[in-house]
Amino acid sequence: MLCLYLFVVASVVHVAIAQQHNPEPIVNGTADDGWQSFPDVIDATAYPNWIVDEDAGGYLPLYKSSGLNETEITRAVIVLNGKDRDCWSDWTAMNNALYNATYDDPAIERAHISIMAPCFFTEADLEAGAAQDDQLIWDNTTWISGHSNIADCPSNFSAYDVLDALVAYYMNTTVYPNLQVVVVAGHSAGGQMTQRYVALRLSTENDDRLHFWIANPGSLCWLTSDRPFPDDDCDGVDAFKYGLASNFPAYAAANAHVLEREGIVERYNGRTISYAWGLEDHGDGDPRCQAKTQGDTHLERGQYFVSMLEDMGGIPNCTTVEWVPGVSHDALGMMASNVGVDKVRILAYSLELIPTANYFNIVIPIYGS
């Protein structure tokens, strides 16, 4: 596969927010008790029942940039929500990051970038009012690991089936004839989902136009069977979502059995991935013992994961790693960094372009927990 960049960027960059534009909507409820509404968002069209699969009857709420001409779109960003599921915040923060980027670099045109934020609601949101009976909903955080929606929903869908459908929507050349790249991006729990999706995504079609941004994940799907801090008393250390030995969701179980670890890792490392960690992100993240075997903090787990990649033969050719100084577990800080703004646009263009230090050129991150 052709890759648009072939090296790791250890970024010492300035973090600055040039402009902050639209406020986040105020929504009653909480992540624990459920959100009470699906609010309107400035600059976005809210789709309460986006059709994931018309034949099977799968519907999902999401936000998408409004007022754009599909024929002019050259790149799209699918922003995955954090554990709080406040997808309206994710979309707003991404949109504000785009405002910041166009303020700093007039060459970046808002009219060429479409932002989408799907909402992986849970039963709590259904009971509180944000979700509807005919929408796909999940049990707590099972959407992160690609498990299927819960019973009583209209169809049996993996959360990764949803991502496949959204990627395919943008890859449709009849609708988007000039689209060059789709970015799946996530911070924190959204970063966890992105990283696991990279590992298990079945289709390799359009892989040269599909890129991933993974920022400050609370834990990772480890590619090898060993861990930095082994714990013999912890079960399931190498089971998915923490490893590649077993316990795969139905979405990928048959494929994982055929490929086994070696094949999954080979496919994973052939995909275009950009990792980013804030150098001040010393939060605990995922508290489970399986995550603790990877390190104590978001940053430490990231450092050990990168060391694992290096020990496996070096950072893959299609991978970049960025360390962002002065930023903790802050999606907006990661997003507004020069590295952040750089990521989405460079990957959308030619092989002659290389990563510089300006972020909407390869991958756009999200704002959320």
N, C-alpha and C positions, 0 to 999 in steps of 0.2 A: 504494500500500500504506500502511496506517495504521502509523505509527511511534509508539513509546511515549516516545521522548525525541528532542529536536531540537537538541541542542547538544553541544559538546565540553567535557569536564570536564578541566581541567588541575589534577590533584589534588595538593594538598599535604596529605598524610594521615599519621596516626600509624600505624606498623606495630607491632603487638603480638600475641603469641600468648597468649591468655588461658588456654588449657588445651591440653595435648598428651595424647592418649589412647592409642590402640592402637599398639603397636610394629609395625614392618614385619616381615614374615616373613623368616627367614633362608633363603636359597636358595643351594645350591651351584652353582658355575659362574660364568661371566662373560659379559658381552655379546659379547666377541670370540670366546670359545670355545664359547658356547652355554650356556643355562640348563639345569640338570639335572632340574628338577621344576616342576610347576604347583601351588604350595602353597595350602593353605587360608588364608583371611583372615578375621579377626575381623569380625563384623557383615555379612559378605557371603556369598552363595552362589556357589561356584565351579562353573561350567558348562564342563567340558572340551570338550563338543561341542554348543555352541549352534547351532541350525539357522538358517543364514542363508537358505537356499533349499531347502526339503524336496524339491522336484521335481528340482532340479539336483544335489542332494547336497552342498551347501556347508556345512561345519561350522567353527566358530571358537571357541576358548576365550575365556571372558570372566568377569568378576565382576559381580554385581548385588546391590544392597541386599537383605538378607534380612528376613523378618518383617514386611513391609509389606502393607497392604491396598490392592490396586490401585485400588479405587474412591475412596480417599482421597488418591491422589497428584495433586498440582496442578502439579508441575514435575519434569522429569527432566534429568539431566546425563550426557552421554556424554563420558567423559574419555579422551583419546587419549594413548597412551604416548609417551615420549621415545625418543631413538635407542637407548637401552639396552634397550628393550622390556620393562622390569620393570613390567608392568602392575599387579602386586600392590602395588607402591609407590605408583603413581598413585592406585589406588582407596583405599588406606589414608590417604594424605595428604589426599585430597578429603574422606574421611569425618571425619578429624580436624579439617579446616577447618569442617565442619558442626558438630562438637561445639563448636568455638570460637565459632562464630556463635550457636548456641543458648544458650551460656553468657552471651554479651554481650547478646543480645536474645531474651528469652523468647517474643516473638511469632513467632519462626521455629520451626516445628515439624518435627522430624526425620521424623515420620510422613507428611509431605506431600511429601518429596523423595526421589526414587529416583536412585541413582548407579550408573552402569554403566561398566566399563572393559574394552573389547575388547583382545585381545592379538594384535598383528601379529608373530607369530613368523617366524623365518627357518630356512633349512636347518641352520644351526649349532645351533639349538634342537632341531630334529628329531634330529640326530645325538647331541646331548648328553642328550636325554630329556624335555625340557619339552613338546615338541610330539609329536603322533602322526601316523601315516601317513595317516589319513583327514581330517586338518585342513588348512585353507587356510594356506599359508605363502608367504613372499615372499623375494625375493633382496635381501639386505642392507637398504637403505633405500628400495626401490622402492615400498613402501606409502605413503610420504610423498606421492609424485607421482601416486598413483592407478593405478599399473600393475597388471597382472594377476598372480595368484599363479603360482608357478613350475610347471614340468611335473611330472607324476606325481601332482599333487593331483587330487582327484575331479572338480573343475569349473573352468571358466575364469571367474574372478571378479576384477574390479577391486577394489582396496581401497576405492574410492568406492562400488562396488556394495554392499559390506558396510555402509558408513555409511548409504546409502540404506535398507537393510533394517532397521538398528537404529532409525533415525529413524521409519520406518513402523511399527515395532513399538510404539513409544510413542504414536504418533499414532492408533493404533487405538482409536476411541471405545468399542468394545464391551468392550475390556479395561480401558481407562483413561478412563472417561466424564467425569471432572472435570479431566483434564490440560489445562493452559493454555499451557505452553511447554516446548519441548525445547531444551536448550543443548548445542551441540557445542563443547568446550573443549580447549585445548591450550597447553602451555608448551614453548618451545624447539622440538625436532623435532615435537612434538605441535602446537605453534602453526604450524609450517610446513605440516603436513598440513591443519590446519583452514583456513588461509588459501587454500591451493590448492583445497580442496574447495568453499569459498565461490565461487571463480571458475568452477568447472566443474560444480557440481551441476546436473543436468539438470532435475529437477522443481522447479517453483515452487509446487506444491500445499503448503498449510500454511506458506508463507513468513512469514505474519503471526504464526505461533506457533513459528517456528524462529529461534534466535539463536545467535551465534557469539562466542566469546572467544578472542583471539589474543594470546599473551603472549611477549615476548622471542624471536621467531623468529630463527633463524640467518641466514636470507635470506628474500626475499619474491618472489612473482610480481608483477613490475612491470606497471603498467597502461598505461604509455606506452612508446614505442619508445626514447626518450632515457634516458640514465643520468647520475647526478651525476659519475661518473668514467669516461668512455668509454675503452675499450681495444680498439684496432683489431686487436690480435694475439690477442684472445680470441674464439673461435668460440662461437656459440650463446647470445650474451648475451640475445637477445630470444626464444629458443626456450623452450617450457615445460620445466622448471618455473620458469624465471627471468623469462619474458615470455609474450606472447600471440601471437607470430608464427607458430609452427609446432611440430611435434614433440609434439602432444597424445597422451595415452594413448588406447587404443581406446575406453575408456569415453565419451569426449567428442569424438572426432575429427570425426565427421559433424556434430554440433551446432555445434562451433566453426567448421567450414567455412561453415556457413550463417550464423551470427551474425556472424562475423568479430570483430575487436577491439572495434569500437564497440558491437556488441550484447552481447558478453560483459561489457564494462565497465558498460554501462547496467544489466544484470541484477545484477552484483556490487554496484554502489553502491545498488541498491534494497533490498538485504538488510540485516538488523539485525546490525551488527558492533560489537564493542567491542575496541579495541586497548589493550594495556597494556605499557609498558616500564619497567624499573627504571632509575632515573637513575644507578646505579653499575654498570650492565651494560656494561663496556668490553671484554668478551671478544671474540675474533675470530669465533666462530661458524663458518659455512660457509667453508672455506678456498679454494674454487674461484674461478677468475678471474671467472666470471660474477657471483658474489656480491660480489667485490671492487669491481665497478663500481657497487655500491649504497652503498658506504661500507666502513669498516674494522672496525667493531664492531657488535654487536647494536643498541646504542643509536643509533649514528650512522645505521645503515641505517633504523631506525625514524623518526628525525627527518627524513631525506630523503624517506622514503615519505609521511609526513604533509605535508611541503612539496609533494610532487607532487600529493596530493589537493587541497590548497589552490589550487595553480596550475591545476588542472583545472576550477575553478569553485567551490571551497569544500568544506569537509567535508560529505559527504552527510547528509541529514536523519536517516537511520536509523543514524548512526555516532557513536560516542563514542571519545575518545582520552584515556588516563590516563597520567600520568608519575608513577611511584611513587618518592619520595625514600628514600634510605638502603638500597635493595635492589639487589643485583647479579643475577647469573644464578642466581636462587634461587626455584624454584617455590613452595616453602613460604612464603617471605617475600612473594612476590606474592599468594599465596592468602590469607595471614593479614592482609594489609593491609586497612584499612577499605574501600578501593576494591574489593578482592577480595571481601570479604564482601557488599558492596552489590550486586554485579552480578546475582545469579541471581533474586532475588525480585521486584524492581521490574518487570522485564519480564514477569513472570507475571501481573500484575494489570491494572489499568485505565489508561486514558489520563490519569486524574487524578494518577497517581503519577509523580514525577520522580526522577532519580537524587539521592540524598543522599550519605552517606559510610559506607555499611554494606553489605557485599559479597554475601551470598547472595541479593541482590535482583536481580541481572541475569545474571551468568555465573560459574560456578565454575571455577577453574583446576585444573591438575594438577601433580603432583610427579614429576619425572623429568628426564632429561637432554635 
